[in-house]
Amino acid sequence: GGPGLLDNGCATSTSSTSLLEGGTVDESRTESLESGGGRRSNEGTHTSARSAQRQRAVDAGEAAVAAALGALLVLQAEGVQMGRVIVAHAQLAVFHKRHLYEMLRLGVVLCFDGVGTTWPAPDVAVARDPLGDAAGEAKLARLVAELAHRGFASQLLVSHAISSAMQFCRFGGAGFLHVHRSFFPTARALGLSAADESKITK
């Protein structure tokens, strides 16, 4: 069958699953983009709290990714066509690349569907997503560029996951055009080729 819509706005085939609730890449430019161009916050206490929240999200993500990989292996053993399986919320596994590569080698599609989830209340974003700020999104863009460079571009999807009015531009969110106006230009700056971007967005 033709493509349909997954719950977070990602194109998918007739079979899909949401298991996670979870060019050469230019490392020097990555560091600059991930640090916000050198800008540093003086809000030490706030930054410390955000770091702690981020670490908790990372730790929880490890267990979720391992569980997702186990579920995929069960599906494969049962004869499921792995190319028709989409793993949603893959951005929650950005700090666990080894597992992401294992999933991709199984043939599944990874959907990074939290791009632009910069809520007006920053702590809310970090609590629900370890990539809930500009530095985190640059890290995801770097990962997408790397995965594409290693030959997995056709197995990657990127979505904004708009699910609340708070994510609309008029209410302080990133809006529907954020993926193309911000995320992909960042990924291109970090090594994503035009050909690989086309494979992801086709």
N, C-alpha and C positions, 0 to 999 in steps of 0.2 A: 504494500500500500504506500500511498504518498505520505509526505510529512504532515504531522499534526502539531499540536501545541502541548508542551509539558506545562505543569502548573506554574512554573516561574517564567514562562515566556520563551522557552527554548524549543526550537524545532526538533521534532523527533519522529521516528517511524512508529509503526503500530504497537510495538512492544517497548516499554520503558520501565525504569525503576528508580526510585529515589532512596538511596541507601545511606547518604551522608546528611546528617543534620549538623549535619556536619559537612644564512648570515651567522656570525659569531656574536654572542651576547657581549655587549660592552660593559664590563664590570665597573669601570671608573664612572661612567655616566649613570649607572644604576645607583651607586652610592650617593651621587648628587641628588638624583630624583627622589630617592627614598628618604633623604634627610630634609626634604622640602627646600632644596637649593641653599642649604646652609643656615636657614632660619632656625633659631632655638627658642624654646619657650622658657619664660622665667617662672612659670607656675609649677614649682618643684613638687609641691604636694599633689597637685592635680595630675601631673605627669606620672608620679609614682603610683598613684591609684590606678591610672590607666594601664600602666605596665603590669601591675598585679592582675588586673582583669584579663589582660591579653594573655598572660602566662597560663591562667586558669583555662582560658578558651583553647589554648594550644594543647594543654595536657588532656583536656576532654576530647579534643580532636583525634589524638593518637588512638584512643580506644574505639572511637567511631569509625576511623579508617580501617583498623584491623577487623572490626566486625563486618564492615562493608565488603572487604576483600574476601572474607570467609564466605559471605553470602553469594558473591560472584562465583566462587569456586564450586559451590553447591549447584548453582544454575548451570554452569558449564558441564558438570558431571551428569546433569539431567538432560543434556542435549539441547539446551537453549542456544539459539544463534546469537553469539555474543555481540556481533555487530549491530544488533537490534536493541541493545540495552544501553540506556543512558543513566549515568550516575550523576544525579543532581546535587547541588550544594558542594561541588568539588572544591570550592574556594576554602572550605574549612579544613582541607588537607594540605594547604599550601606549605606547611612546615614539615610535611612528611612525604617528601618527594619519592622516596624509595617505593612506598606503597602505590603512589600514583603511576609510576612506571610499570609496576606489576599489573595494575588494572589495564593500562593501555596495551600491554603485551597480550592480554587476554582478548583484546579486540573491541572493548567497550568504548563508548563515547563519554567524555567527561564534560559536564556542563558547569562552568563557573558562573553562577547566577546571582551573585551579590554585588556586582560591579556598580559603584555609585551609591552604595547604601551609607551615605553620609547624613544621618539624621540631624535635625537641629540640636538635639541633645547628644553631644559626643559620647558620653558614657554609655548611652543606650546602644549606640552602634558597636562599641567595643565589647559590650556584654554579650551581644548576640552574634558578633562576627569579629574574629581577630584582625580582619582587614578593614575595619570601619573607619579609616582615615586615609589621607592622601599617601602617607608613607607606606601603609599596608597595601594600598592599591598599586603602587609602583612595584612592590614586591610581587604581586600577582601578575602584573604586566611582564615583569622579568621572567617569571615562571612560564607563562604562555609562550613568550619568545623562545625560551629554551626548549620546551616540549615540541614546538613547531619545527625548530631547527633540527631536532633529532628525528624528524620524519613523522610526527604524530598530528600534524596540522588538521588533517581531515577527520580526526577523532576529537576535536575540540569545539566547544560551543561557548559563547559568552553572552550573558544576559544581564539586564539591570535589575530584574526581580521586583518591578514596581508592584507593590501590594497595599500601599497606603497613600492617602493624600499628602502626608508629611514628606513623601518622596518627590512630589511635584515641585518644579522650580518656584512657583508662586508661594509655596509654603516653606521654602528654604532647603528643599531637597535637590538632588542632582538632575532629576528629570529624565525624560525618555531618550534624549539625544546624547546623553553623557557617554555612552559606550563608544559612539563614533566620533564625537567631538573631543573627548579627553582620553579615554582608555587606550584606543588603538594608536593615536599619535604617541602616547607614552611608550607603548609596546614597540612601535616602529623605532623610536629613539633608542630602545634597548636591544635592537637587533632583529625584530620581526620583519621579514621580507614582505613586499607587496604581494608576491605569489602566495605566501602562506596566509596572509590576511584574507585574501580572496577565498582560500579553501575554508577558512573558519566561518566566513560570513555568507558564503554562497547559499 
